[in-house]
């Protein structure tokens, strides 16, 4: 999926990344540029432009992100190590409590950690664009036998598009099932709960203690990282599967 970046007055020095739906609103077309695919994979350069300056980044050096703690801010590049408590600006005890809940240790690598569940969905990452990206990774591969995968479209419109674009056939061939649109495991809705102590790579946007079920351990990630985990059964850099 292509993404756009634009600079809007009143937002300080921040650039805002928007999707196709956002562009349907009244934005200044001169301030919008195409940058690259939404997970920075396959890009030689990521270029953000405003009226006064041009900023260039090496897209290949940008790691896919994943969380290791119990709030969305506790995230790192997927190839990095979990930060040390002594290097944290906030409360050390709170930081250690979060790692204890996740059963992770300081300095550990995220790559290679086993996972149990994958959740692709929620209002943030249950769009047709997200299912397209997920399908690119799993096509021609099989879901890991140790992984339970819940693929939940964000709406009936998304579900319809998945079927019309032929994505459902690819997903089924790879061992996945499409669930009914809704909130699902984003907030442990109905029976869609991650069991106590189990790890879920989730494309939702909250990873608080028990968010996806009592005792559940949530690892927030992009659809591509989720797809790589679903195929390998462990945290995997999706760039190794291209």
C-alpha positions in Angstrom: 0.0 0.0 0.0 1.3 3.5 -0.9 1.2 6.1 1.8 1.3 9.8 1.7 2.9 12.4 4.0 1.9 16.0 4.3 2.8 19.0 6.4 -0.1 21.1 7.7 0.1 24.4 9.4 -0.5 24.2 13.2 1.2 20.8 13.6 4.6 22.1 14.4 7.4 20.2 12.7 5.5 16.9 12.5 4.6 15.2 9.3 1.4 13.2 9.2 1.1 9.9 7.3 -2.3 9.4 5.7 -4.1 6.7 3.9 -6.3 6.8 0.8 -9.4 7.3 2.8 -7.9 10.3 4.5 -7.2 11.9 1.1 -10.9 12.0 0.3 -11.1 15.0 2.7 -10.2 18.5 1.6 -6.4 18.5 1.7 -4.0 20.7 -0.1 -2.9 18.4 -3.0 0.4 20.3 -3.3 1.3 19.3 0.2 0.8 15.6 -0.4 3.5 13.3 -1.9 3.8 9.6 -2.4 6.6 8.1 -0.3 6.7 4.3 -0.4 4.9 1.3 0.8 3.5 1.7 4.3 6.0 -0.6 6.1 9.1 1.0 4.4 9.9 -2.3 2.7 11.4 -2.1 -0.7 12.1 1.6 -0.6 15.5 3.0 -1.5 14.6 6.4 0.1 11.8 7.8 2.1 11.4 11.5 1.2 9.2 13.9 3.1 8.8 17.4 1.7 7.2 20.6 3.0 7.3 24.1 1.5 10.7 25.0 2.8 12.9 21.9 3.0 13.4 18.3 1.9 14.2 15.5 4.3 15.6 12.2 3.1 15.8 8.9 5.0 17.3 5.6 3.9 14.2 3.4 3.9 16.2 0.2 4.1 17.5 1.3 7.5 14.1 1.7 9.0 13.2 -1.3 11.1 9.7 -2.7 11.3 8.5 -2.0 14.8 7.2 -4.3 17.6 6.3 -3.7 21.2 7.8 -5.6 24.1 5.9 -4.0 27.1 2.5 -3.0 28.3 1.9 0.3 26.6 2.2 1.3 23.0 5.3 3.5 23.7 7.3 0.5 24.7 8.3 -0.4 21.1 11.6 -1.0 19.3 12.9 -2.0 15.9 12.3 -5.7 15.4 16.0 -6.4 15.1 16.9 -4.5 18.3 17.3 -5.6 21.9 14.9 -4.8 24.8 16.3 -1.6 26.4 17.9 -1.7 29.9 15.9 -0.4 32.8 18.8 1.9 33.9 18.5 3.7 30.5 14.8 4.6 30.9 13.7 8.1 31.6 10.6 7.0 33.5 10.1 4.9 36.7 12.5 1.9 36.8 10.2 -0.2 38.9 7.2 0.4 36.6 9.4 -0.6 33.6 10.6 -3.8 35.3 7.0 -4.6 36.3 6.0 -4.4 32.6 8.8 -6.7 31.5 7.9 -9.1 34.3 4.3 -9.2 33.1 5.5 -10.0 29.6 8.1 -12.5 30.9 10.8 -10.7 29.0 14.3 -9.7 30.2 16.4 -6.6 29.6 18.7 -6.9 26.7 16.9 -9.8 25.1 16.3 -9.9 21.4 12.8 -9.9 20.1 13.6 -11.9 16.9 13.0 -15.6 17.4 10.7 -15.4 20.4 7.8 -17.9 20.1 4.3 -16.6 19.7 0.9 -18.3 20.1 -1.7 -16.1 18.4 -1.8 -13.6 15.5 -4.6 -11.0 15.3 -5.1 -9.1 12.1 -7.9 -6.6 12.6 -9.3 -3.7 14.6 -10.4 -0.3 13.3 -6.7 0.7 12.9 -5.4 -2.3 10.9 -8.5 -4.2 9.6 -8.6 -2.3 6.3 -8.4 -3.8 2.9 -4.9 -2.4 2.5 -3.8 -4.3 5.6 -5.2 -7.6 4.2 -3.4 -7.0 1.0 -0.1 -6.6 2.8 -0.7 -9.6 5.0 -1.6 -11.7 1.9 1.6 -10.7 0.1 3.6 -12.4 2.9 1.5 -15.6 3.4 0.9 -16.3 -0.3 2.6 -19.6 -1.3 3.3 -20.4 2.4 1.5 -22.2 5.2 0.4 -21.0 8.6 2.6 -22.4 11.4 0.9 -25.2 13.2 1.5 -23.7 16.6 -0.2 -20.4 15.8 -3.9 -19.6 16.1 -4.7 -16.8 13.7 -7.8 -14.5 13.9 -8.2 -12.5 10.7 -11.0 -10.0 11.3 -12.1 -7.4 8.7 -12.8 -4.0 10.0 -16.1 -3.8 8.3 -18.5 -5.7 6.0 -17.2 -3.5 3.1 -13.6 -4.7 3.8 -14.9 -8.3 3.9 -16.6 -7.9 0.6 -13.4 -6.4 -1.0 -11.3 -9.3 0.4 -13.5 -11.7 -1.5 -13.8 -9.7 -4.6 -10.0 -9.2 -4.9 -9.3 -13.0 -4.5 -7.5 -12.5 -1.2 -9.7 -15.0 0.6 -8.6 -17.9 -1.7 -5.0 -17.1 -1.0 -5.6 -17.0 2.7 -7.5 -20.3 2.8 -4.8 -22.0 0.7 -2.3 -20.8 3.3 -4.3 -22.3 6.2 -6.1 -19.2 7.4 -9.8 -18.5 8.0 -11.6 -15.2 7.7 -13.8 -14.3 10.7 -16.8 -12.0 10.9 -16.2 -8.2 10.9 -16.1 -6.6 14.3 -13.9 -5.7 17.3 -12.9 -9.3 18.2 -9.6 -9.8 20.0 -8.7 -6.1 19.9 -10.4 -5.8 23.3 -11.2 -9.5 24.0 -14.8 -9.2 22.7 -17.0 -12.2 23.3 -15.0 -15.4 23.1 -12.1 -13.9 21.2 -9.7 -13.8 24.2 -6.0 -14.6 24.3 -5.5 -17.1 27.1 -3.5 -16.4 30.2 0.3 -16.2 29.6 0.0 -16.6 25.8 1.6 -14.2 23.3 -0.3 -12.5 20.6 1.2 -10.5 17.7 -1.6 -8.0 17.2 -2.2 -5.2 14.7 -4.5 -3.4 17.1 -3.3 -0.3 18.9 -3.4 -1.1 22.7 -1.3 -3.6 24.6 -2.2 -2.9 28.2 -2.2 -5.8 30.8 -5.2 -8.0 30.0 -6.3 -5.9 27.1 -6.8 -9.0 24.9 -7.8 -11.3 27.8 -6.9 -11.9 31.4 -3.1 -12.5 31.6 -2.7 -12.1 27.8 0.6 -10.8 26.4 0.2 -8.5 23.4 2.9 -7.6 20.9 1.7 -4.7 18.7 3.0 -4.9 15.2 2.2 -4.1 11.6 0.3 -6.5 9.3 3.5 -7.6 7.7 5.2 -8.4 11.0 2.0 -10.3 12.0 2.0 -12.2 8.7 5.7 -13.2 9.2 4.9 -14.4 12.7 1.9 -16.4 11.5 4.0 -18.2 9.0 7.1 -18.9 11.1 5.5 -19.3 14.6 7.9 -16.7 16.1 8.8 -13.1 15.8 10.4 -12.7 12.4 11.6 -9.7 10.4 9.3 -9.7 7.4 12.0 -8.4 5.2 13.6 -11.8 5.3 10.6 -13.3 3.6 10.7 -11.0 0.5 
